Amino acid sequence: MTETDRDMAVAQEDNYLGKGHSYAVIISWILGCVMLFPWNALLTINDYYYVVFPNDHPSRVFTVIYEPLALAVTLIFLYYEARASTKWRVVSGFFLFTTVILLFIVVDLVTHGDGGIGAFVVMCLLIAAFGIADGVAQGGLVGELAYMHPTYMQSYTAGLAASGVISSVLRLVTKASFGDSNFGLRKGALVFLGLAGAVEISGLVLYILIFPRIPAVRHYREKAFSQGSLAVADVFHTGERTQEERKSVKQLIAETWDFNLALVLIYTLSLSIFPGFLYEDTGKHKLGSWYALVLIAMYNGADLVGRYIPLIPRLFVNSRPMILNLCWIRLLFIPAFYFTAKYADAGYMIFLCIMLGLTNGYLTVVVFVRAPKGYNTLEQNAIGNILVVFLIIGLLLGVVSGWLWLIGSGW
């Protein structure tokens, strides 16, 4: 099937599915928000953890623990992607996220927010559980959305960015409400973690009870089941099935190498700057402890806006070489941030954060929507898992690269 034929088929399905399609778009957005909200919640309250663990570089250490475990678990499920139940993966991941968030609250209450090496070690173990939850759930959900309507994937990625915006706004509100003292920061962080737990529970309910009943979702799942997908076998136990031929994961990785490299470039750059550099390497300013929160809020807001730009057909880049070239050009942000932090004022830094977020969001959507085009349902599910693997590789490289900013600063 050519890409033109596929686009026509998508348009026909869009007309057929009607109202169910709109509901699926909304739920996909919410699921994206729920998927990343725990991690964004943790990043956003790092101003509190920098008070509790002032000499331990919490934002950098937490990400170094989180990303390798997320990558390892995602790789395991990539090997089993054709057989692993998507429903089991998503439900298990969301449940683990919820449990760990509640444990964060318990640890803080038990230690009274006093920090110490014991509390920091426990925090690191909980971060490891976060990484495992991400690895279990995200590849499964992205793999499922990859064989559905492209708008669902766009909406899901927009939800990922929205989680950052919502968490930033909520953190600014709690910081303003409870003050800038140590007690105020702690109280705001606890309230914030409670909200994050509530968000995860809502995601569980939506995915288990609402998402499967949407006609559009059921249509795509039935289509996948009829083509021999085992990932939805626990949803449909009866019905006609044929086993379509599909390319191996190795073949698909080779065919989508440019999209995979693009994700590595996108997130290596973004995570080398966000959030560690913004918390630790931007100097002292009139905004004080609010400065890093403002920068992160600007990045998150622009990231969200960038993920809606591809909805404008004329602004969607279809050329694979052009997508990769834009990712290479984006590396110019590294010297731009370095010299801005060293010589320029807060206004220039805010502008750079906006541009970093805008390009991050735009290119992420373009890659995730464009990569699965032209493949059958089983291959699209595999490509969704592959994309998550290379996204996490980019995140991990970015986290490691973020430590390079500390060279010469005395740590």
Buried (B, 14 or more C-beta within 10 A) or exposed (E): EEEEEBEEEBEEBBEEBEEBBEBBBEBBBBBBBBBBBBBBBBBBBBBBBBBBBEEBBBBBBBBBBBBBBBBEBBBBBBEEBBEBBBBBBBBBBBBBBBBBBBBBBEBBEEBEBEBEEEBBEBBBEBBBBBBBBBBBBBBBBBBBBBBBBBBBBBBBBBBBBBBBBBBBBBBBEBBEEBEEEEEBBBBBBBBBBBBBBEBBBBBBEBBEEEBEEBBBBBBBBBBBBBBBBBBBBEBBEEEEBEEBEBBEBEEBBEBBEBBBBBBBBBBBBBBBBBBBBBBBBBEEBEEEEBBBBBBBBBBBBBBBBBBBBBBEEEEBBEEBEEBBEBBEEBEEBBEBBBEBBEEEEBEBBBBBBBBBBBBBBBBBBBBBBBBBBBBBBBBBBBBBBBBBBBBBBBBBBBBBBBBEBBEEEEE
